[in-house]
Every structure is written in structure tokens, then in C-alpha cells.
């Protein structure tokens, strides 16, 4: 239920806009106007499996559960983040999620509110004249157009909001409706927000996949042919979408790629089929031709590069050869098929022959080793590196980040990592999940004993494959 204070805020805001002569539409909007079922199901694999593309079921899930789990249902607006960022709206609207969407579309864009905004509708209208002509500043209609047609047509915004949306793990949680058991399970909800099921140990069975590298999908947008004196060009615009992820690797926005590129077509005269040779080219000498450009008629001279000797080192038998040693390179001599010249091709140096190696430093999984020895052919001392070894002492643990207090509960993050105990190299790491523990009443988690050492708004440490995880004991073993 919307509070009386909220109604007063809306009345005052609406009156101010009307007095300013705004042409904004004032009919009420809601979640349905920005909800994108395909986006919502594609973002969360558990919903895709459960509901497929059933728009009604997906919308119902978001309104009854998803919004309280901090899920994002639209490529335009993260309504949970929008509410959390503005205390005046939270006080006015409470749990009326339609009211937040209506406020953004009718007032928030004009007021330059950008927290939780994933796509710039004003920029979309400005960058697409047909949309601007049809809807003006009716952002409710503009939002519907983008969701229904714009995404499929590959349209973009001239003012894409590239700000980072608040990470899911750092959001201010909103009040949840109590169920028969006293409320939803927090650990399960947080795991669902990451798109992964939590196991009994608080970790996940598999490592989180790395974000896919964006591959540009170029489309020709402009072309100018080259002339005899002026360069031409081809302009391209990427029509693909770019995923924006938070610190945990979870997708928080899907934006149109705005990259462009230009290929230069060099200016050149057009040569006719028949030309006059002033000098003929051969294997080693350049040639020279003269012709009249078929476009402008201007007389041109053009250098023809030398053909190069004609022989094949893979199939032709050399006339004679000399083997390489570790000090002197050998060679092969081939006969040119065109001019009969002898052409010498150098061979690479032979490797040194070391019979006994002395190990200067053993190779480990943390770094290369080093060894030296003396060549039995040339007596030169040779030094070379020894490749790193495989990780053998591999461990798998759940890493518990320090707890923090939120209202009357104590929460901490759990992340399962597979790492080398010798060097600390992280072989695999999953997406962190979040666990509720009992409050011992003394600033310490009563279940796991972690100190309440940070605020709820501070991000937890997230480990990734390729980084290093070291305890104080393991740091002593590092080279």
C-alpha cells in the first residue's frame, strides 16, 4: 500500500512538471512496462529450466520472489537497486514496485536519477529519430518500443549508461514477505541470485564459467569509393551485445556495443588490360610499365616488383649441402628454375651436445628451474631453464570471508576453491554464496566464529582461477 507521504510527493512532483510545461505522459506505468521475459529467463538458468519462455509465469515469479532475491528483470532498470539508492522513494513507496518503475519513467529520467538504470531511454530516443518523432518524451512508450522492437532490431542508445550497477552481494536487502516457515531461506536466495544452487557445505560443485569474450558483429553502415586522387572508406558498426559483470562475474547489464571501425580504400589510378613495358622484370630486377588511367586519362608509370627465384626447399633436391654445427650454420644450394642461378639457403645452428647437467635451481610448480653443462663438441658452457612442474599437492577448501552484521543476523560469504598448497595458485573457483549464521551477541558469528569485521555495504574478497590463495603458513614456502 502506498503511504500518504508518497502520494504527497507524487502530487507535488507532477504539479511542478505540469507548471514547467513538460510534455511527459502522466498515466501510471508499472513493472510490466519494462519487464523482459526473454532477458529475465536468459539471465537466470534456474528460471529458464522452470518456466521456459512463459511470460506470465516469469513476471509472477519476479513480483512474488525475484524482486526480494535482488534479481534483475529488465535490460532497462534494476528496480531493486533504484529503490535502494533513493531514500525518499523508499519512504514514499515501500514495497510498491510498480510505483518505482512509474516514478523512473515519469520523473526519474527528468530528474537525472541514474542509480540502478541500465539503459538510457532519453539517449535511445535521441539516437533514433523515428522513435523520437513517434513518442516524443513519452518514456513509457519508448520503453515498450525498446523491449518489443529495439533489442531485436539491434538498435542502440546514443547515451548508454556505462556505470556499474551495484553488485548483487553488496545490495541493501529489502523486507521479505514471511512464509509459513518464517521467511525464505537466505542462503538459498543468495545462491539463486548468482544463478547457482548452494550445496550443503556452502560452496558450489563446479567453478563459475569465465565471461565470454565479446566478438564484434560488424555491419557495413557507410561506403565511399576511392578515386584516382582521394582515398575512399568503409564504415562498420558492431551490432552485438556486451555483458557487464559485477566483481563476482555475474551479469548485471546487457548493453549494445558502440564500437565502430573504418577501413581506408587507398586512392589509385585504374590500369587498363594492355600496358607498355619500359623494362621487364625478372628474378632479381624490377620492371617498369607505362599506361593511361582509364578513369582520368593521366599517363602513369608503375614499378613491377621482381619475381624472385623459383625453387622449392621442400620438394627440390639441393645441388649441394653443408651440415650445421653448434658453432657454424650450414647451408643448402638450390637451382632457380627460371634463370638457372644458384641460391643458398642457410640452415639453423645445431644444438649443443651436453652429456652431464648440473642443477643450479630445481623447478617447482611456482617457477622455472635452472641448469648448466658443457658442450662436448665445442666446449662452450651452456645454461638453460627447466620448465615448471605440475601442481601435485592440490587441495579443495571452502573459504569463509569475515562476517558482517545486518539488522539482527550475521552473514558471511563462502567460496569453494581448488588450489595448490605449495604455491597457492588457484586452479578453479566457484561463485561465492552467502550464509546466515547465529548471532552470538558479542560481535562474533556463533556458528563459525568469524569476527564481525566489516559493514554490509563493503564487498567481500572474491577469488578467481589464475590468482593466488595463501595462508600465513603457505606464504613461508613461496620462493
C-alpha positions as CSV (number, residue, x, y, z in Angstrom):
1,X,0.0,0.0,0.0
2,X,1.4,3.4,-1.0
3,X,1.8,5.8,2.0
4,X,0.1,9.2,2.3
5,X,3.5,10.8,2.2
6,X,4.2,9.0,-1.1
7,X,1.0,10.4,-2.6
8,X,2.0,13.9,-1.5
9,X,5.5,13.5,-3.1
10,X,3.9,12.4,-6.4
11,X,1.3,15.2,-6.4
12,X,4.0,17.9,-5.8
13,X,6.3,16.4,-8.4
14,X,3.5,16.1,-11.0
15,X,2.4,19.7,-10.3
16,X,5.9,21.0,-10.8
17,X,6.3,19.3,-14.1
18,X,2.9,20.5,-15.4
19,X,3.8,24.1,-14.4
20,X,7.1,23.7,-16.3
21,X,5.1,22.8,-19.5
22,X,6.5,19.3,-19.8
23,X,5.0,17.1,-22.5
24,X,5.6,13.9,-20.4
25,X,2.9,11.3,-20.3
26,X,1.4,11.1,-16.8
27,X,-0.6,7.8,-17.0
28,X,0.7,5.2,-14.5
29,X,3.3,2.8,-15.6
30,X,4.5,-0.4,-13.8
31,X,6.9,-3.3,-13.8
32,X,5.1,-4.8,-16.8
33,X,6.1,-1.9,-19.0
34,X,9.9,-2.6,-18.6
35,X,9.7,-6.4,-17.9
36,X,11.5,-8.5,-20.5
37,X,10.7,-12.2,-20.1
38,X,13.4,-13.4,-22.5
39,X,16.0,-11.3,-20.7
40,X,14.9,-12.5,-17.3
41,X,14.8,-16.2,-18.2
42,X,18.1,-15.9,-20.1
43,X,19.8,-14.3,-17.2
44,X,18.9,-17.0,-14.7
45,X,19.3,-20.6,-15.7
46,X,17.0,-21.9,-12.9
47,X,14.1,-19.8,-14.2
48,X,14.7,-20.9,-17.8
49,X,14.6,-24.5,-16.7
50,X,11.5,-24.0,-14.5
51,X,9.4,-21.7,-16.7
52,X,10.9,-21.7,-20.2
53,X,9.5,-18.6,-22.0
54,X,6.2,-18.4,-20.1
55,X,6.0,-14.6,-19.8
56,X,3.1,-14.7,-17.3
57,X,4.9,-17.2,-15.0
58,X,8.2,-15.3,-15.2
59,X,6.5,-12.0,-14.3
60,X,4.7,-13.6,-11.4
61,X,8.0,-15.1,-10.2
62,X,9.6,-11.7,-10.2
63,X,6.8,-9.9,-8.4
64,X,6.4,-12.6,-5.7
65,X,10.0,-13.9,-5.3
66,X,12.6,-12.5,-7.7
67,X,12.4,-8.9,-6.6
68,X,13.1,-10.0,-3.0
69,X,16.0,-12.0,-4.1
70,X,17.5,-9.0,-5.8
71,X,17.1,-10.3,-9.3
72,X,17.1,-8.0,-12.4
73,X,14.2,-8.4,-14.7
74,X,14.9,-5.8,-17.4
75,X,17.7,-4.5,-19.5
76,X,16.4,-1.0,-18.8
77,X,16.0,-0.8,-15.0
78,X,17.2,-2.7,-11.9
79,X,14.3,-1.7,-9.7
80,X,15.8,-3.1,-6.5
81,X,18.9,-1.0,-6.9
82,X,16.8,2.0,-7.9
83,X,14.8,1.7,-4.6
84,X,18.0,1.1,-2.5
85,X,19.7,4.2,-3.9
86,X,17.0,6.7,-3.1
87,X,15.7,7.0,0.5
88,X,12.9,9.4,-0.5
89,X,11.4,6.9,-2.9
90,X,11.8,4.1,-0.4
91,X,9.9,6.1,2.3
92,X,7.2,7.1,-0.2
93,X,6.5,3.7,-2.0
94,X,7.6,0.9,0.4
95,X,7.1,-2.4,-1.4
96,X,5.0,-0.9,-4.2
97,X,7.4,-1.9,-7.1
98,X,5.1,-0.6,-9.8
99,X,5.4,2.8,-8.2
100,X,9.2,2.8,-8.5
101,X,9.0,1.9,-12.2
102,X,6.3,4.6,-12.7
103,X,8.5,7.2,-10.9
104,X,11.5,6.4,-13.1
105,X,9.6,6.6,-16.4
106,X,7.7,9.8,-15.5
107,X,10.0,11.7,-13.1
108,X,13.3,9.9,-12.6
109,X,14.7,10.4,-16.2
110,X,13.8,14.1,-16.0
111,X,15.4,14.4,-12.5
112,X,18.6,12.7,-13.8
113,X,18.4,9.7,-11.4
114,X,20.8,7.1,-12.8
115,X,21.3,4.6,-9.9
116,X,20.0,1.2,-11.0
117,X,19.5,2.4,-14.6
118,X,20.9,0.0,-17.2
119,X,19.8,1.7,-20.4
120,X,19.4,5.4,-21.3
121,X,15.9,5.8,-22.8
122,X,16.4,9.5,-23.5
123,X,19.5,8.7,-25.4
124,X,17.7,5.9,-27.2
125,X,15.0,8.4,-28.4
126,X,17.6,11.0,-29.4
127,X,19.7,8.4,-31.3
128,X,16.6,7.0,-33.2
129,X,14.7,9.9,-34.9
130,X,11.7,7.7,-35.8
131,X,11.2,6.8,-32.2
132,X,11.6,10.4,-31.1
133,X,9.1,11.5,-33.8
134,X,6.6,8.9,-32.7
135,X,6.7,9.2,-29.0
136,X,8.5,12.5,-28.1
137,X,9.2,12.3,-24.4
138,X,6.7,9.6,-23.6
139,X,9.3,7.3,-21.9
140,X,6.6,4.7,-21.1
141,X,6.0,4.2,-24.8
142,X,9.7,4.5,-25.5
143,X,10.5,1.7,-23.0
144,X,7.9,-0.6,-24.6
145,X,9.3,0.1,-28.0
146,X,12.8,-0.8,-27.0
147,X,11.7,-4.0,-25.2
148,X,9.4,-5.1,-28.0
149,X,11.3,-4.0,-31.1
150,X,14.5,-2.1,-30.4
151,X,16.5,-5.0,-28.9
152,X,15.5,-7.3,-31.8
153,X,16.4,-4.7,-34.4
154,X,19.8,-4.1,-32.8
155,X,19.1,-0.5,-32.0
156,X,21.3,1.3,-29.5
157,X,21.3,4.4,-27.4
158,X,23.4,7.5,-28.1
159,X,23.9,7.8,-24.3
160,X,24.3,4.3,-22.9
161,X,24.8,4.3,-19.2
162,X,28.0,2.5,-18.6
163,X,28.1,3.0,-14.8
164,X,28.5,-0.2,-12.8
165,X,25.3,-1.4,-11.2
166,X,25.7,-2.2,-7.5
167,X,27.0,-5.7,-7.2
168,X,24.4,-8.3,-6.0
169,X,26.5,-9.2,-3.0
170,X,26.6,-5.5,-1.8
171,X,22.9,-4.5,-2.3
172,X,20.9,-3.3,0.6
173,X,18.3,-6.1,1.2
174,X,14.7,-5.1,1.2
175,X,12.0,-6.5,3.5
176,X,10.9,-10.0,2.6
177,X,7.3,-11.3,3.0
178,X,7.2,-14.0,5.6
179,X,6.2,-17.5,4.6
180,X,4.9,-20.4,6.7
181,X,8.4,-21.2,7.9
182,X,9.2,-17.6,8.9
183,X,10.6,-16.4,5.6
184,X,12.6,-17.6,2.6
185,X,15.9,-19.3,3.2
186,X,18.5,-16.6,2.9
187,X,21.4,-18.8,1.8
188,X,19.3,-20.4,-1.0
189,X,18.1,-16.9,-2.1
190,X,21.6,-15.6,-2.3
191,X,22.8,-18.7,-4.2
192,X,19.9,-18.2,-6.7
193,X,20.9,-14.6,-7.2
194,X,24.2,-15.9,-8.5
195,X,22.4,-18.4,-10.7
196,X,23.8,-21.5,-8.9
197,X,22.5,-24.0,-6.4
198,X,24.2,-24.0,-3.0
199,X,25.5,-27.3,-1.6
200,X,25.4,-28.4,2.0
201,X,28.9,-27.0,2.7
202,X,28.0,-23.6,1.5
203,X,30.0,-23.9,-1.7
204,X,29.3,-25.0,-5.3
205,X,30.3,-28.2,-7.1
206,X,31.7,-26.5,-10.2
207,X,33.7,-23.5,-10.9
208,X,32.0,-20.4,-12.3
209,X,32.5,-20.0,-16.0
210,X,34.6,-17.1,-17.2
211,X,32.6,-14.3,-19.0
212,X,32.7,-15.0,-22.8
213,X,34.9,-12.6,-24.7
214,X,32.9,-10.2,-26.8
215,X,33.1,-10.9,-30.5
216,X,32.3,-7.9,-32.7
217,X,29.5,-8.5,-35.3
218,X,30.3,-5.8,-37.9
219,X,27.7,-4.4,-40.2
220,X,28.6,-2.0,-43.1
221,X,27.0,1.4,-42.4
222,X,28.7,3.7,-45.0
223,X,30.8,3.3,-48.1
224,X,32.8,5.8,-50.2
225,X,34.6,4.6,-53.3
226,X,38.2,5.7,-53.8
227,X,39.0,8.0,-56.7
228,X,42.3,8.4,-58.6
229,X,43.4,11.1,-56.1
230,X,41.3,10.7,-53.0
231,X,41.0,7.8,-50.5
232,X,37.7,6.0,-50.0
233,X,36.4,4.2,-46.9
234,X,34.1,1.6,-45.5
235,X,32.5,2.3,-42.1
236,X,31.3,-0.5,-39.8
237,X,29.2,-0.6,-36.6
238,X,29.1,-3.5,-34.2
239,X,25.6,-5.0,-33.9
240,X,26.4,-7.3,-30.9
241,X,25.6,-7.1,-27.2
242,X,28.1,-6.6,-24.4
243,X,27.7,-8.2,-21.0
244,X,28.6,-6.0,-18.0
245,X,29.5,-8.1,-14.9
246,X,30.0,-7.4,-11.2
247,X,33.0,-8.3,-9.1
248,X,31.7,-11.9,-8.7
249,X,31.4,-12.4,-12.5
250,X,27.6,-12.2,-12.6
251,X,26.0,-10.4,-15.5
252,X,24.3,-7.1,-14.3
253,X,23.6,-5.5,-17.6
254,X,23.3,-6.3,-21.3
255,X,24.3,-3.2,-23.5
256,X,24.6,-2.6,-27.2
257,X,28.2,-2.5,-28.3
258,X,29.0,1.0,-29.6
259,X,32.3,0.2,-31.3
260,X,32.9,1.4,-34.8
261,X,35.7,1.0,-37.3
262,X,36.8,2.4,-40.7
263,X,38.7,0.7,-43.4
264,X,40.6,3.0,-45.8
265,X,40.5,2.3,-49.5
266,X,43.6,3.8,-50.9
267,X,43.4,6.1,-53.9
268,X,44.7,4.6,-57.1
269,X,44.6,5.0,-60.9
270,X,42.9,2.3,-62.9
271,X,45.2,0.3,-65.1
272,X,44.0,-1.0,-68.5
273,X,44.4,-4.6,-69.6
274,X,47.1,-3.6,-72.1
275,X,50.2,-1.6,-70.9
276,X,53.6,-0.6,-72.4
277,X,56.7,-2.3,-70.8
278,X,59.6,0.1,-70.5
279,X,61.7,-2.5,-68.6
280,X,60.7,-6.2,-68.0
281,X,61.1,-7.6,-64.5
282,X,63.0,-10.8,-63.8
283,X,64.0,-12.9,-60.8
284,X,66.1,-10.1,-59.2
285,X,65.3,-6.9,-61.1
286,X,62.2,-4.7,-61.0
287,X,60.3,-3.8,-64.2
288,X,58.6,-0.5,-65.3
289,X,55.4,-0.1,-67.2
290,X,53.5,2.9,-68.7
291,X,49.8,3.3,-69.2
292,X,46.9,5.9,-69.4
293,X,44.4,5.8,-66.5
294,X,41.0,4.5,-67.7
295,X,39.2,7.0,-65.4
296,X,41.1,10.3,-65.7
297,X,43.3,9.6,-68.7
298,X,46.5,10.7,-67.0
299,X,49.7,8.9,-68.0
300,X,51.1,6.8,-65.3
301,X,54.3,4.8,-64.7
302,X,54.3,1.9,-62.3
303,X,57.1,-0.2,-60.9
304,X,56.6,-4.0,-61.2
305,X,58.4,-5.9,-58.4
306,X,61.0,-8.6,-59.1
307,X,59.6,-12.1,-59.3
308,X,62.1,-13.8,-57.1
309,X,63.9,-17.0,-57.7
310,X,61.8,-20.0,-58.5
311,X,62.7,-23.0,-56.3
312,X,61.0,-25.1,-53.5
313,X,63.1,-26.1,-50.5
314,X,60.5,-28.8,-49.6
315,X,60.4,-30.7,-52.9
316,X,63.6,-29.7,-54.8
317,X,66.8,-31.6,-54.2
318,X,69.7,-29.3,-53.3
319,X,72.7,-29.2,-55.6
320,X,75.0,-29.4,-52.6
321,X,74.7,-29.0,-48.8
322,X,76.8,-28.4,-45.7
323,X,75.7,-29.6,-42.3
324,X,75.5,-27.2,-39.4
325,X,77.4,-27.5,-36.2
326,X,76.7,-25.8,-32.8
327,X,79.1,-23.0,-33.8
328,X,78.6,-22.6,-37.6
329,X,75.4,-22.7,-39.6
330,X,75.3,-24.9,-42.7
331,X,73.5,-24.3,-46.0
332,X,71.7,-25.9,-48.9
333,X,72.2,-24.7,-52.5
334,X,69.2,-24.8,-54.9
335,X,68.9,-24.1,-58.7
336,X,66.4,-21.5,-59.9
337,X,64.0,-22.9,-62.5
338,X,63.7,-19.5,-64.2
339,X,67.2,-18.1,-64.5
340,X,69.4,-21.1,-63.6
341,X,71.1,-19.1,-60.7
342,X,72.3,-21.0,-57.6
343,X,70.6,-19.8,-54.5
344,X,72.0,-20.5,-51.0
345,X,69.6,-21.2,-48.1
346,X,71.1,-21.1,-44.6
347,X,70.5,-24.0,-42.1
348,X,69.9,-23.3,-38.4
349,X,72.7,-24.0,-35.9
350,X,72.8,-27.5,-34.4
351,X,72.0,-27.9,-30.7
352,X,74.8,-28.2,-28.2
353,X,75.6,-31.8,-27.0
354,X,75.7,-31.7,-23.2
355,X,76.3,-35.1,-21.6
356,X,76.1,-34.1,-17.9
357,X,73.9,-31.3,-16.5
358,X,74.4,-29.5,-13.1
359,X,71.2,-28.4,-11.5
360,X,71.5,-24.9,-10.1
361,X,67.9,-24.5,-9.1
362,X,65.1,-27.1,-9.0
363,X,62.0,-26.4,-10.9
364,X,58.7,-26.2,-8.9
365,X,55.1,-25.5,-9.7
366,X,55.8,-21.9,-8.7
367,X,58.7,-21.2,-11.1
368,X,61.3,-22.5,-13.6
369,X,64.5,-24.2,-12.6
370,X,68.0,-23.6,-13.9
371,X,70.8,-25.9,-15.1
372,X,74.2,-25.7,-16.8
373,X,76.6,-28.0,-18.6
374,X,79.5,-28.1,-21.1
375,X,79.0,-28.9,-24.8
376,X,81.1,-32.0,-25.8
377,X,81.5,-30.7,-29.3
378,X,82.6,-27.0,-28.8
379,X,83.4,-27.0,-25.1
380,X,81.1,-24.0,-24.6
381,X,79.3,-23.8,-21.2
382,X,75.5,-23.9,-21.8
383,X,72.8,-22.6,-19.4
384,X,69.1,-23.2,-19.8
385,X,65.9,-23.1,-17.9
386,X,63.9,-26.1,-16.6
387,X,60.1,-25.9,-17.2
388,X,57.8,-25.6,-14.2
389,X,56.4,-28.8,-12.8
390,X,52.7,-29.7,-12.5
391,X,50.7,-28.9,-9.4
392,X,50.8,-32.0,-7.3
393,X,49.8,-31.0,-3.7
394,X,46.3,-29.9,-4.7
395,X,43.7,-29.0,-2.1
396,X,40.0,-28.1,-2.1
397,X,38.6,-25.9,0.6
398,X,35.7,-23.5,1.4
399,X,37.0,-20.0,2.1
400,X,34.9,-18.1,4.6
401,X,35.0,-14.3,4.3
402,X,34.8,-12.4,7.6
403,X,31.2,-11.9,8.8
404,X,29.2,-8.7,9.0
405,X,26.1,-7.7,10.9
406,X,22.9,-6.8,9.1
407,X,19.9,-6.0,11.3
408,X,19.9,-8.8,13.9
409,X,21.5,-11.5,11.7
410,X,25.2,-12.3,11.0
411,X,26.2,-13.2,7.4
412,X,29.4,-14.2,5.6
413,X,30.4,-15.4,2.2
414,X,31.5,-18.9,1.3
415,X,33.6,-19.7,-1.8
416,X,34.9,-23.1,-2.8
417,X,38.4,-23.1,-4.4
418,X,40.7,-25.7,-5.7
419,X,44.3,-24.6,-5.3
420,X,47.9,-25.8,-5.0
421,X,49.1,-26.0,-1.4
422,X,52.7,-25.5,-2.4
423,X,52.4,-22.2,-4.4
424,X,48.9,-21.1,-3.7
425,X,47.9,-21.0,-7.4
426,X,44.0,-21.2,-7.7
427,X,43.1,-23.9,-10.3
428,X,39.3,-23.4,-10.0
429,X,37.0,-21.2,-8.0
430,X,33.2,-21.0,-7.9
431,X,30.9,-18.1,-7.4
432,X,30.6,-17.1,-3.8
433,X,27.4,-17.9,-1.9
434,X,26.2,-16.2,1.3
435,X,25.2,-17.9,4.5
436,X,23.3,-16.7,7.6
437,X,24.8,-17.7,10.9
438,X,23.6,-17.3,14.5
439,X,24.4,-14.0,16.3
440,X,26.4,-14.8,19.4
441,X,25.8,-11.3,20.8
442,X,29.5,-10.5,21.2
443,X,30.4,-9.4,17.7
444,X,31.4,-12.9,16.7
445,X,29.5,-15.4,14.5
446,X,28.1,-18.0,16.9
447,X,28.3,-20.8,14.2
448,X,31.7,-20.3,12.5
449,X,33.4,-18.0,15.0
450,X,34.3,-15.3,12.4
451,X,34.6,-11.7,13.7
452,X,32.1,-9.2,12.6
453,X,34.8,-7.1,10.9
454,X,33.1,-5.2,8.1
455,X,30.0,-3.3,7.1
456,X,27.2,-4.8,5.0
457,X,27.9,-2.3,2.2
458,X,31.5,-3.5,1.8
459,X,32.4,-6.0,-0.9
460,X,33.8,-9.4,0.1
461,X,37.0,-10.8,-1.4
462,X,36.3,-12.9,-4.5
463,X,38.9,-15.4,-5.7
464,X,39.3,-16.3,-9.3
465,X,41.2,-19.1,-11.2
466,X,44.7,-17.9,-12.1
467,X,45.1,-15.9,-8.9
468,X,46.8,-17.0,-5.7
469,X,45.4,-18.1,-2.3
470,X,47.9,-18.3,0.5
471,X,47.6,-18.8,4.3
472,X,50.3,-17.4,6.6
473,X,51.9,-20.9,6.7
474,X,51.9,-21.4,3.0
475,X,53.5,-18.0,2.4
476,X,56.6,-19.3,4.0
477,X,57.0,-21.9,1.2
478,X,57.0,-19.4,-1.6
479,X,60.3,-18.9,-3.4
